[in-house]
Amino acid sequence: DEHLIVREFRYDAKRMGGAPTISFTAMHRLCLDNLWGKDVYATFNGERYYIKQTPTSSYSNSDTRYKHEVELISERSVLDNIYFYDVVTSTSVDKPVSNSSKFTFFGDVHEYVTRLDYSLKWANVDYTIVVDEGITSEEKQVTFEDQVVTNALQEIYNIYQIPYYFVGKVIHVGEYQDNIDHVFKYGAKNSLLSISKNNANAKIVNRITGVGSQDNIPYYYPNDDEKGVT
């Protein structure tokens, strides 16, 4: 297998919805136009990223290498093309199910996620969905008609006000704990090259003056008299 080492790249992702992308510029002594294909991918955070569209290439006399602008999209995009079906399984015999993409059910977020997980398994994709421990919701009546899984995920938040997030190929329904366990260090060979901080320069207020009538407080308060003597 051929490997291309990328030292710098841009990662674009939303908190919910839409498949994330990776983009980078590749400089190579050869033009790689004929090498891009469906078998080209990058691995990041437990998911593969594939060529979104054929990269553009250019050549300049100022550099002896070819410049390629590459954009990859997460395999998560497969969820944009899979319908949410009301799948009949051996464990759903006590529930009204139809094997249709048009259906209605009444249930909480656990019922919703169970049905969606059945649909993912039936579609034979590697993704699964779970509800995080301690997450509960009210029961709601839910109706679907020809909706893809990506939209069904967004509806979890719209219906139950509970967000979701990805950890590799496991979709979690719950509040994401953004813990960073990586130790960042300074230096040309380390993660941090520079750091900057913009001060707010907010004016600090440590006194308040009230205005009132003689029946309330004098207008020159907090001074002792109207001449401003404190």
C-alpha positions in Angstrom: 0.0 0.0 0.0 1.1 3.6 -0.8 1.1 6.0 2.1 1.1 9.8 2.0 2.2 11.5 5.2 0.3 14.7 6.0 1.7 16.9 8.7 -0.9 19.6 8.7 -4.6 19.4 7.9 -7.9 21.1 8.6 -10.6 19.3 10.4 -14.2 20.7 10.0 -17.0 19.2 12.1 -20.2 20.3 13.7 -21.5 19.4 17.1 -24.4 17.7 15.6 -25.4 16.9 12.0 -23.4 16.6 8.8 -20.4 14.4 8.1 -17.0 16.0 9.1 -14.3 16.7 6.5 -10.5 16.8 6.4 -8.7 19.0 3.9 -5.0 19.5 3.3 -2.5 20.5 0.6 -0.2 17.7 -0.6 3.1 18.6 -2.3 4.7 15.8 -4.4 7.3 15.5 -7.0 4.8 13.6 -9.2 1.4 14.5 -10.4 -1.0 12.2 -8.4 -4.1 12.9 -10.5 -4.4 9.2 -11.7 -4.0 7.8 -8.2 -7.1 9.3 -6.5 -9.9 6.9 -6.1 -12.3 5.2 -3.7 -9.5 3.1 -2.2 -7.7 6.3 -1.0 -8.6 7.1 2.6 -7.3 8.6 5.8 -8.1 7.3 9.4 -8.9 9.8 12.1 -10.7 9.4 15.4 -11.7 5.9 14.7 -13.3 6.7 11.3 -12.2 6.5 7.7 -12.3 9.6 5.5 -12.6 9.1 1.7 -12.1 11.4 -1.3 -15.0 13.7 -1.6 -14.2 14.8 -5.1 -11.1 14.5 -7.3 -8.4 16.8 -5.9 -7.2 19.7 -8.0 -3.5 19.8 -9.0 -1.3 22.6 -10.1 2.4 23.2 -11.0 4.5 26.3 -10.7 8.0 27.1 -11.8 8.6 28.4 -8.3 8.4 24.8 -6.9 9.6 21.6 -8.5 6.6 19.7 -6.9 3.0 19.4 -7.9 0.4 21.0 -5.5 -2.7 18.9 -4.8 -5.7 20.3 -2.9 -7.4 17.4 -1.2 -10.7 17.1 0.7 -11.9 13.9 2.4 -15.3 13.2 4.0 -16.0 10.9 6.8 -17.6 7.5 6.0 -20.3 8.8 8.3 -21.8 10.3 5.2 -23.3 6.8 4.5 -26.0 7.8 7.1 -27.2 10.5 4.6 -28.4 7.7 2.3 -29.9 5.2 4.7 -33.6 5.4 5.5 -34.9 5.0 9.0 -37.1 1.9 8.8 -39.5 0.6 11.4 -37.7 -2.7 11.5 -39.2 -6.0 12.8 -36.8 -8.0 14.9 -37.1 -10.9 17.3 -37.0 -8.5 20.3 -39.7 -6.2 18.9 -42.6 -8.6 18.9 -44.4 -6.7 21.6 -44.2 -3.4 19.6 -46.2 -2.3 16.6 -43.7 -2.4 13.8 -44.1 -2.4 10.1 -40.8 -2.6 8.1 -41.9 0.6 6.5 -40.2 4.0 6.2 -43.6 5.6 7.2 -44.6 4.9 10.7 -45.7 6.4 14.1 -44.9 5.3 17.6 -45.2 6.6 21.2 -42.2 6.4 23.4 -39.3 8.0 25.2 -35.7 8.5 24.0 -34.8 4.9 24.8 -37.6 3.6 22.6 -36.6 6.0 19.8 -32.9 5.0 20.0 -33.7 1.2 20.1 -35.7 1.5 16.9 -33.0 3.5 15.2 -30.4 1.0 16.3 -32.5 -1.8 14.8 -32.7 0.1 11.5 -28.9 0.6 11.5 -28.3 -3.1 12.0 -30.8 -4.0 9.3 -29.0 -1.7 6.9 -25.8 -3.6 7.7 -23.6 -0.6 8.6 -21.0 -0.5 11.2 -22.6 2.3 13.2 -24.5 1.7 16.4 -26.4 4.1 18.7 -26.8 4.1 22.5 -28.2 6.3 25.2 -25.7 7.4 27.8 -26.2 6.3 31.4 -28.6 8.5 33.3 -30.4 10.0 30.3 -34.2 10.0 30.5 -37.0 11.8 28.7 -40.7 12.2 28.5 -42.7 10.0 26.2 -43.7 11.6 22.9 -45.6 10.6 19.8 -43.2 10.4 16.9 -44.0 10.2 13.2 -41.5 9.5 10.3 -41.9 9.3 6.6 -39.0 8.6 4.3 -36.4 10.2 6.5 -32.7 9.3 6.3 -30.7 8.4 9.5 -28.9 11.7 9.6 -32.3 13.5 9.8 -33.5 11.0 12.4 -30.5 11.8 14.6 -31.3 15.5 14.5 -34.9 14.7 15.4 -33.6 13.3 18.7 -32.7 16.8 19.7 -35.7 18.4 18.2 -38.2 16.1 20.0 -36.5 15.3 23.3 -34.0 18.2 23.5 -31.1 15.7 24.0 -28.0 16.2 21.9 -25.9 13.4 20.4 -22.3 12.9 19.5 -20.0 10.4 17.8 -17.2 8.4 19.3 -15.7 6.5 16.4 -18.7 4.5 15.0 -20.8 4.6 18.2 -23.4 7.4 18.3 -24.1 8.5 21.9 -27.2 10.3 22.9 -26.4 12.5 25.9 -24.2 15.4 26.9 -20.7 15.2 25.5 -17.9 15.4 28.0 -15.1 17.2 26.1 -12.2 15.9 28.2 -8.8 16.5 26.7 -6.2 14.2 28.1 -3.4 15.2 25.7 -0.5 17.3 27.2 0.3 20.2 24.9 3.9 21.4 24.8 5.7 24.3 23.2 8.5 24.0 20.6 9.0 23.5 16.9 8.7 19.7 17.3 5.7 19.8 19.6 2.0 20.6 19.4 2.1 24.3 20.3 4.2 26.8 18.2 2.7 30.0 19.6 0.0 31.3 21.8 -1.8 34.6 22.1 -4.4 36.2 24.4 -6.7 39.1 23.8 -7.5 41.0 27.0 -11.1 42.2 27.3 -9.9 45.4 29.0 -13.3 45.6 30.7 -13.8 48.6 33.0 -14.1 47.5 36.5 -17.0 49.2 38.3 -16.7 49.3 42.1 -19.1 52.1 43.0 -22.7 52.8 42.3 -24.6 56.1 42.6 -28.3 56.4 43.0 -30.5 59.4 42.2 -33.6 60.2 44.2 -35.7 62.9 45.7 -35.3 64.3 49.2 -37.9 61.9 50.5 -35.7 59.1 49.3 -31.9 59.8 49.0 -30.3 63.1 48.2 -29.2 63.7 44.7 -25.5 64.1 45.7 -25.4 60.7 47.4 -22.8 59.1 48.2 -21.2 62.5 48.9 -21.7 64.2 52.2 -23.0 67.4 50.7 -24.0 69.0 47.3 -20.5 70.4 46.8 -19.2 66.9 46.2 -17.2 66.7 49.5 -16.9 63.1 50.6 
